[in-house]
Amino acid sequence: MSYVIGIDLGTSAVKALLLDKSGTIIAEASREYPLIHEHSGWSEQLPTDWVDGTLVAIRELVQTAGVPADSIEGISFSGQMHGLVLLDESGHPVRNAILWNDTRTTLECREIEQLLGSVLLTITRNPALEGFTLPKILWVRKHEPEIFAQAKIFVLPKDYVRYRLTGELHMDYSDAAGTLLLDVANKAWSETVLQAVGLPISFCPPLVESHAQTGTLLPEVAASTGLTTATKVFAGGADNACGAIGSGILKDGLTMCSIGTSGVILSYEQGSGNDFQGKVHFFNHGKQDAFYAMGVTLAAGYSLSWFKNNFAKGESFDELLKGLEDVRPGANGLLFTPYLVGERTPHPDAVIRGSFIGIDGSHERIHFARAVMEGITFSLNESVHMFRQAGKTVDTIISIGGGAQNPVWLQMQADIFNADVVALENEQGPGLGAAMLAAYGCGWFESLEACADQFVKIASTYKPESEAVEAYAGLFQIYQEVYAQTKGLNESLKSYRN
């Protein structure tokens, strides 16, 4: 029997999966690591925490599974996007990694816009937003010049972990597309963008396909994890690209909803011809020569976690959500906007913050919990709405992540999106996608589609209910008004934040 490992390097933890050729999960392990928030809007992590957590998770996975080390043929990765890891000439990080949900770079975004104008969208297919990598590079260069002078190359989170496992530096196209330095259609680092911002092309690592083999395990890593030096290591992809692969989003007409710390609505694009004019993201897929359009809610699952941690500390999510199904759509006139850390789609705004609208004395905690879940889903529906306005058909949505764990939330998605919502049997999202890239890279299947036929299995389908669809359609229109109504208030409150 042969096996592969999929590594999902998330924002709060790394998770490792061991799968056999049938797509059955044999074992899994995970390790958490902390976030560093030194100032409001800042979000950092120690790259060494990722490596240490990954090595421990792999070792636990191998020990738990009890399979021969030489039967594990390959490893691949899914990684949190956009995070900046600056390396010196010896390959050591020169500072903490700056993460995707860090919003300190508003001025750098405006600088990029001034330098490149409309050319930026033409080349990178995405606007300059605080979460992307290039603004972070410019921030470090401006504010920490002595540290930046030590940096010789940049990588993204999973690429640093893979480098520490293999000694080889690479970046795949799906993750590179989120840096604002890639010519997305032509799959090359953009000399135009690099020249405009004054960076040499040597600052960027070599580009490879997501299924490309990038090396084998270093001897010390093999010894530490219980694997062999013959274990093949494949590039992997951005978490959203791998989530799409792990959900079978590999052909036209398929859409994915992923609710993790952030939330994503992702739709497959076979070519690079569709132009959303920067209103949604447009990235390279983990499947070769394919693309995807994507809208993002920055604080999706994070909004529900925040609510639980502050108003139900010590309770389980099941306890928090008890009675959720008894609350009618609209949470008795209570509306929530999930702008806890700013917003991405359709409002690229680092200053906006969340709101509860319509609170009265009849509301209980369960109404607030339902309003939070509805608000997250309304925010995601902004992207579904834009896809439909652009002429795309969205009638079936594969749901993964935290939002796929609760049947009431799955039905809520079906009603708000007004589409069939499909839950998967093995809902492992990005980690499964990473394992599929390893399986394909190892030659187990002739294509990712053939791999998906074996690995991706549907568990249940939730259909929209007409009465709820009608209620949510009206509530969504009200939700869409809240941003404009609260934007000025939040700008006034900004100076009062720590």
Wavefront OBJ file of the C-alpha trace (Angstrom):
o trace
v 0.000 0.000 0.000
v 1.205 3.512 -0.833
v 0.370 6.776 0.926
v 0.723 10.545 0.593
v 0.682 13.344 3.147
v -1.166 16.644 2.760
v 0.003 19.522 4.970
v -2.398 22.422 5.558
v -0.503 25.369 7.040
v -3.290 27.515 8.424
v -3.384 30.761 10.389
v -3.900 29.148 13.789
v -2.589 25.618 13.286
v -0.915 23.186 10.925
v -2.781 19.993 10.070
v -1.334 16.861 8.482
v -3.352 14.161 6.701
v -2.223 10.691 5.594
v -4.239 9.197 2.718
v -4.073 5.968 0.748
v -4.761 5.499 -2.967
v -8.510 5.243 -2.433
v -8.619 8.686 -0.851
v -9.296 7.262 2.626
v -7.849 9.289 5.491
v -5.696 6.882 7.494
v -4.510 9.328 10.152
v -4.401 13.025 10.970
v -2.527 15.259 13.381
v -2.319 18.958 14.100
v -0.381 21.528 16.104
v -1.428 25.040 17.040
v 0.791 28.132 17.139
v 0.170 31.664 18.385
v -0.593 34.899 16.596
v 1.319 38.065 17.512
v -0.733 41.301 17.676
v 1.602 44.095 18.807
v -0.653 46.898 17.549
v -4.195 47.284 16.247
v -4.294 45.954 12.695
v -0.979 44.082 13.020
v -0.839 40.297 12.668
v 2.423 38.349 12.720
v 3.797 34.867 13.394
v 7.170 33.232 13.924
v 8.102 31.185 10.827
v 9.980 28.746 13.059
v 6.674 27.955 14.828
v 5.288 26.718 11.495
v 8.291 24.467 10.927
v 8.327 23.066 14.452
v 4.574 22.415 14.345
v 4.800 20.742 10.944
v 7.616 18.408 11.973
v 5.804 17.372 15.155
v 2.529 16.832 13.270
v 4.213 14.648 10.630
v 5.999 12.602 13.286
v 2.737 12.052 15.181
v 0.972 11.173 11.921
v 3.555 8.532 11.018
v 3.577 7.049 14.526
v -0.228 6.954 14.748
v -0.650 5.342 11.320
v 1.994 2.696 11.940
v 2.708 2.282 8.219
v 6.198 1.617 6.793
v 8.097 4.868 6.230
v 9.046 3.894 2.676
v 5.373 3.417 1.761
v 4.761 7.170 2.169
v 5.665 8.347 -1.312
v 5.037 12.094 -1.263
v 4.183 15.256 0.653
v 2.570 18.440 -0.581
v 1.308 21.632 0.990
v -1.548 24.059 1.286
v -0.638 27.387 2.827
v -2.152 30.588 4.165
v -1.782 33.157 1.390
v 0.034 36.500 1.165
v 2.170 36.202 4.323
v 5.591 37.845 3.957
v 8.688 35.886 4.984
v 11.920 37.755 4.300
v 15.079 35.634 4.176
v 18.730 36.678 4.405
v 21.488 35.237 2.233
v 21.739 32.227 4.567
v 18.022 31.501 4.275
v 17.125 32.701 7.776
v 14.081 34.935 8.438
v 15.113 38.509 9.226
v 11.902 39.298 11.135
v 8.506 37.864 12.062
v 6.230 36.933 9.173
v 3.560 39.545 8.377
v 0.289 37.713 7.744
v -2.579 38.008 5.269
v -4.883 39.612 7.861
v -2.437 42.391 8.746
v -3.834 45.783 7.694
v -0.988 48.225 8.427
v -0.111 48.880 4.752
v -2.806 51.298 3.544
v -0.281 54.000 2.573
v 1.846 51.463 0.697
v -1.223 50.390 -1.283
v -1.830 53.998 -2.330
v 1.851 54.250 -3.324
v 1.543 51.162 -5.547
v -1.563 52.623 -7.187
v 0.254 55.891 -7.904
v 3.264 54.094 -9.375
v 1.331 51.710 -11.634
v -2.173 53.121 -12.140
v -4.453 50.934 -14.252
v -1.474 48.810 -15.373
v -1.592 47.028 -12.003
v -4.993 45.464 -12.679
v -4.018 44.585 -16.233
v -0.970 42.620 -15.082
v -1.790 41.263 -11.641
v -5.601 41.127 -12.118
v -6.006 42.326 -8.528
v -6.060 45.741 -6.800
v -3.524 46.846 -4.202
v -4.968 45.674 -0.889
v -3.435 45.611 2.573
v -3.499 41.834 2.785
v -1.300 41.258 -0.272
v 2.439 40.654 -0.088
v 3.936 43.537 -2.061
v 2.561 46.275 0.245
v 4.122 44.413 3.182
v 7.502 44.366 1.413
v 7.317 48.125 0.855
v 6.274 48.698 4.488
v 9.313 46.848 5.819
v 11.596 48.695 3.389
v 10.184 52.044 4.545
v 9.867 51.471 8.286
v 12.601 48.912 9.005
v 15.389 49.763 6.521
v 18.160 48.071 8.501
v 16.175 44.824 8.636
v 15.181 45.076 4.989
v 18.820 45.545 3.969
v 19.472 42.002 5.249
v 16.711 40.497 3.069
v 17.783 38.835 -0.163
v 14.618 36.985 -1.161
v 11.002 36.638 -0.044
v 8.796 33.580 0.216
v 5.299 32.783 1.437
v 4.519 30.707 4.561
v 4.242 27.213 3.098
v 7.258 27.879 0.861
v 9.397 28.589 3.913
v 8.272 25.359 5.573
v 8.971 23.397 2.385
v 12.397 25.079 2.122
v 13.228 23.942 5.640
v 12.210 20.391 4.715
v 14.105 20.217 1.404
v 16.682 23.019 1.307
v 15.170 24.221 -1.991
v 13.404 27.567 -2.574
v 10.400 27.710 -4.918
v 6.954 29.284 -5.173
v 3.962 27.923 -7.080
v 1.796 30.062 -9.368
v -1.366 29.908 -7.248
v 0.392 31.424 -4.232
v 2.503 33.814 -6.317
v -0.721 35.239 -7.763
v -1.483 36.709 -4.335
v 1.721 38.744 -4.098
v 0.845 41.564 -6.578
v 4.127 40.753 -8.336
v 2.937 38.058 -10.748
v 1.774 38.531 -14.320
v -1.184 36.218 -13.749
v -2.094 35.480 -17.374
v 1.501 34.927 -18.502
v 2.653 33.083 -15.353
v 5.854 35.066 -14.795
v 7.173 37.634 -12.344
v 6.269 41.030 -13.759
v 9.305 43.099 -14.698
v 6.990 46.111 -15.044
v 5.797 45.876 -11.437
v 9.247 45.052 -10.080
v 10.826 48.025 -11.842
v 8.072 50.369 -10.694
v 8.596 49.499 -7.029
v 12.375 49.195 -7.284
v 12.847 45.487 -6.576
v 15.232 43.145 -8.446
v 13.860 39.945 -9.932
v 16.387 38.059 -7.782
v 14.191 39.033 -4.826
v 11.579 36.563 -6.138
v 11.967 32.756 -5.917
v 11.752 30.411 -8.940
v 8.195 29.629 -10.069
v 6.819 26.096 -10.474
v 3.505 24.286 -10.974
v 1.641 23.176 -7.847
v 2.145 19.487 -8.663
v 5.862 19.906 -9.454
v 8.378 17.978 -7.391
v 10.648 20.452 -5.604
v 12.965 18.037 -3.856
v 13.136 15.264 -1.267
v 13.457 15.373 2.514
v 16.739 16.460 4.054
v 18.391 13.720 6.154
v 17.797 15.527 9.441
v 14.138 16.113 8.561
v 13.641 12.467 7.586
v 15.164 11.388 10.902
v 13.006 13.848 12.853
v 9.721 12.840 11.213
v 10.236 9.092 10.838
v 10.156 9.299 7.030
v 12.905 8.541 4.499
v 15.081 10.798 2.370
v 13.379 9.289 -0.688
v 10.053 10.932 0.219
v 9.113 13.237 -2.649
v 8.133 16.804 -1.837
v 5.789 18.729 -4.146
v 5.240 22.481 -4.352
v 1.602 22.614 -3.250
v -0.616 25.662 -3.515
v -2.407 28.542 -1.893
v -4.989 27.454 0.667
v -7.890 28.582 -1.498
v -6.533 26.869 -4.602
v -6.006 23.672 -2.601
v -9.454 24.044 -1.059
v -10.836 24.180 -4.592
v -8.921 21.039 -5.580
v -10.023 19.226 -2.424
v -13.627 20.168 -3.193
v -13.459 19.055 -6.819
v -13.695 22.605 -8.217
v -11.837 21.620 -11.372
v -14.201 22.557 -14.194
v -16.491 25.378 -15.331
v -19.746 25.880 -13.466
v -18.546 24.862 -10.008
v -18.359 27.225 -7.030
v -16.976 26.738 -3.517
v -17.828 28.353 -0.199
v -15.092 28.015 2.426
v -15.608 29.331 5.941
v -12.456 29.235 8.018
v -10.881 32.142 9.883
v -11.640 34.076 6.719
v -14.388 33.192 4.253
v -14.145 32.590 0.528
v -16.479 32.269 -2.429
v -14.476 30.774 -5.290
v -15.532 30.029 -8.865
v -13.515 28.051 -11.434
v -12.266 29.846 -14.561
v -10.753 27.853 -17.427
v -9.139 30.889 -19.062
v -7.895 34.319 -18.046
v -10.333 36.190 -20.313
v -12.973 37.172 -17.742
v -12.326 40.644 -16.388
v -13.941 41.435 -13.056
v -12.094 44.796 -12.980
v -10.622 44.063 -9.581
v -14.008 43.755 -7.846
v -13.157 40.157 -6.947
v -9.768 38.461 -6.866
v -8.505 36.588 -9.914
v -5.771 34.039 -9.269
v -3.985 31.101 -10.858
v -5.493 27.749 -9.870
v -3.517 24.836 -8.454
v -4.566 23.007 -11.615
v -2.145 23.809 -14.417
v -3.223 26.614 -16.785
v -6.519 27.214 -14.975
v -7.700 30.166 -12.867
v -10.331 31.080 -10.315
v -12.267 34.171 -9.323
v -12.682 34.718 -5.608
v -14.369 37.007 -3.119
v -13.135 37.185 0.483
v -14.679 37.967 3.854
v -11.796 38.731 6.213
v -13.531 37.777 9.479
v -15.849 34.870 8.672
v -15.307 32.033 11.148
v -13.269 34.503 13.160
v -16.449 36.508 13.831
v -18.171 33.485 15.347
v -15.057 32.553 17.343
v -14.821 36.134 18.605
v -18.470 36.022 19.689
v -18.017 32.683 21.472
v -14.797 33.729 23.220
v -16.363 36.916 24.533
v -19.927 35.830 25.300
v -19.728 32.054 25.803
v -16.221 31.515 27.151
v -15.718 27.967 28.336
v -18.730 26.679 26.425
v -18.646 24.482 23.332
v -19.996 25.659 19.984
v -22.827 23.141 20.420
v -23.822 24.847 23.674
v -23.549 28.297 22.118
v -25.732 27.330 19.157
v -28.351 25.298 21.046
v -31.775 26.392 19.810
v -30.375 28.023 16.661
v -32.862 26.200 14.431
v -35.770 27.673 16.423
v -34.825 31.261 15.518
v -36.459 32.390 12.291
v -34.416 33.955 9.460
v -33.492 37.512 10.365
v -32.777 36.810 14.060
v -35.838 38.794 15.148
v -34.709 41.947 13.344
v -31.036 41.784 14.369
v -28.341 42.304 11.720
v -24.561 41.836 12.020
v -21.767 42.959 9.695
v -18.553 40.880 10.105
v -16.082 43.736 9.653
v -14.075 42.967 12.806
v -10.706 43.404 11.060
v -11.853 45.482 8.088
v -13.248 43.985 4.910
v -12.031 42.709 1.541
v -14.970 41.974 -0.834
v -16.736 44.008 -2.079
v -15.418 46.767 0.205
v -11.596 46.826 0.331
v -11.523 48.848 3.537
v -9.059 48.431 6.404
v -10.847 51.011 8.590
v -14.450 49.744 8.573
v -15.517 47.768 11.659
v -18.438 45.493 12.496
v -21.889 46.403 13.750
v -24.960 44.916 15.361
v -27.981 46.754 13.964
v -31.480 46.585 15.474
v -30.777 45.485 19.066
v -33.767 45.587 21.371
v -34.698 44.230 24.789
v -36.226 41.027 23.414
v -32.971 39.750 21.961
v -31.259 36.844 23.679
v -27.797 35.434 23.121
v -29.041 32.911 20.542
v -30.426 35.789 18.423
v -26.969 37.389 18.424
v -25.359 34.049 17.508
v -27.756 33.563 14.595
v -27.225 37.165 13.471
v -23.453 36.602 13.432
v -23.832 33.496 11.252
v -26.276 35.255 8.932
v -24.008 38.303 8.673
v -21.034 36.143 7.698
v -23.158 34.453 5.032
v -24.543 37.784 3.768
v -20.969 39.009 3.345
v -20.121 35.909 1.303
v -23.298 36.407 -0.712
v -21.895 39.751 -1.880
v -19.449 37.717 -3.988
v -22.124 35.312 -5.231
v -24.186 38.366 -6.228
v -21.264 39.847 -8.200
v -20.558 36.555 -9.985
v -24.176 36.402 -11.099
v -24.095 40.028 -12.217
v -21.069 39.122 -14.355
v -23.117 36.424 -16.083
v -21.846 33.357 -14.220
v -24.291 30.624 -13.268
v -24.152 29.813 -9.563
v -26.636 27.055 -8.795
v -24.484 24.517 -6.928
v -22.028 25.479 -4.191
v -19.648 23.067 -2.437
v -19.383 24.157 1.207
v -16.250 23.414 3.251
v -14.718 24.608 6.503
v -16.478 25.536 9.724
v -19.642 26.515 7.874
v -20.012 22.933 6.649
v -20.007 21.458 10.166
v -23.455 22.699 11.210
v -26.612 21.555 9.345
v -28.476 24.746 10.267
v -25.678 26.856 8.802
v -25.624 24.735 5.639
v -29.365 25.304 5.176
v -28.824 29.004 5.888
v -26.234 29.108 3.087
v -28.638 27.418 0.674
v -31.352 29.948 1.526
v -29.151 33.060 1.416
v -27.237 31.977 -1.721
v -30.464 30.626 -3.297
v -28.512 27.622 -4.570
v -28.027 23.949 -3.787
v -25.338 23.655 -1.106
v -23.347 20.420 -1.060
v -21.526 19.027 1.976
v -18.706 16.550 1.425
v -18.118 13.174 3.067
v -14.445 13.832 3.806
v -14.534 17.570 4.408
v -10.822 18.326 4.642
v -10.647 21.152 2.091
v -7.113 22.508 1.624
v -5.400 19.575 3.340
v -7.142 17.122 1.024
v -6.221 19.305 -1.961
v -2.573 19.224 -0.881
v -2.694 15.426 -0.615
v -4.280 15.250 -4.088
v -1.415 17.321 -5.523
v 1.019 14.845 -3.996
v -0.971 11.890 -5.365
v -1.045 13.435 -8.833
v 2.624 14.390 -8.592
v 3.507 10.822 -7.648
v 1.768 9.599 -10.814
v -1.145 7.837 -9.108
v -3.630 9.515 -11.464
v -3.471 10.856 -15.014
v -5.136 14.139 -13.972
v -6.391 16.049 -10.945
v -9.924 15.433 -12.215
v -9.353 11.663 -12.083
v -7.976 12.065 -8.582
v -11.055 14.078 -7.555
v -13.338 11.329 -8.864
v -11.670 8.994 -6.358
v -10.993 11.337 -3.428
v -13.945 13.800 -3.331
v -17.225 12.282 -2.129
v -20.590 14.059 -1.651
v -22.365 13.482 1.678
v -25.554 15.565 1.436
v -27.234 18.386 -0.478
v -29.223 21.260 1.056
v -31.820 22.879 -1.191
v -33.093 26.449 -0.779
v -36.480 26.821 0.903
v -38.666 29.391 -0.847
v -40.002 31.173 2.243
v -36.529 31.623 3.716
v -35.101 32.649 0.321
v -37.666 35.452 0.106
v -36.995 36.635 3.667
v -33.229 36.626 3.172
v -33.475 38.467 -0.153
v -35.053 41.419 1.665
v -32.613 41.249 4.553
v -29.661 41.113 2.140
v -30.737 44.412 0.590
v -30.741 45.983 4.059
v -27.348 44.389 4.820
v -25.908 45.981 1.674
v -26.833 49.429 3.009
v -24.986 49.087 6.329
v -21.472 49.590 4.945
v -22.195 53.026 3.486
v -24.215 54.046 6.543
v -21.399 53.175 8.994
v -18.287 54.013 6.941
v -18.081 57.634 8.113
v -18.726 56.706 11.734
v -15.894 54.184 11.704
v -13.497 56.657 10.134
v -14.309 59.078 12.969
v -13.732 56.351 15.568
v -10.368 55.288 14.132
v -8.345 57.737 16.249
v -9.826 56.233 19.415
v -8.557 52.714 18.731
v -5.457 51.379 20.454
l 1 2 3 4 5 6 7 8 9 10 11 12 13 14 15 16 17 18 19 20 21 22 23 24 25 26 27 28 29 30 31 32 33 34 35 36 37 38 39 40 41 42 43 44 45 46 47 48 49 50 51 52 53 54 55 56 57 58 59 60 61 62 63 64 65 66 67 68 69 70 71 72 73 74 75 76 77 78 79 80 81 82 83 84 85 86 87 88 89 90 91 92 93 94 95 96 97 98 99 100 101 102 103 104 105 106 107 108 109 110 111 112 113 114 115 116 117 118 119 120 121 122 123 124 125 126 127 128 129 130 131 132 133 134 135 136 137 138 139 140 141 142 143 144 145 146 147 148 149 150 151 152 153 154 155 156 157 158 159 160 161 162 163 164 165 166 167 168 169 170 171 172 173 174 175 176 177 178 179 180 181 182 183 184 185 186 187 188 189 190 191 192 193 194 195 196 197 198 199 200 201 202 203 204 205 206 207 208 209 210 211 212 213 214 215 216 217 218 219 220 221 222 223 224 225 226 227 228 229 230 231 232 233 234 235 236 237 238 239 240 241 242 243 244 245 246 247 248 249 250 251 252 253 254 255 256 257 258 259 260 261 262 263 264 265 266 267 268 269 270 271 272 273 274 275 276 277 278 279 280 281 282 283 284 285 286 287 288 289 290 291 292 293 294 295 296 297 298 299 300 301 302 303 304 305 306 307 308 309 310 311 312 313 314 315 316 317 318 319 320 321 322 323 324 325 326 327 328 329 330 331 332 333 334 335 336 337 338 339 340 341 342 343 344 345 346 347 348 349 350 351 352 353 354 355 356 357 358 359 360 361 362 363 364 365 366 367 368 369 370 371 372 373 374 375 376 377 378 379 380 381 382 383 384 385 386 387 388 389 390 391 392 393 394 395 396 397 398 399 400 401 402 403 404 405 406 407 408 409 410 411 412 413 414 415 416 417 418 419 420 421 422 423 424 425 426 427 428 429 430 431 432 433 434 435 436 437 438 439 440 441 442 443 444 445 446 447 448 449 450 451 452 453 454 455 456 457 458 459 460 461 462 463 464 465 466 467 468 469 470 471 472 473 474 475 476 477 478 479 480 481 482 483 484 485 486 487 488 489 490 491 492 493 494 495 496 497 498
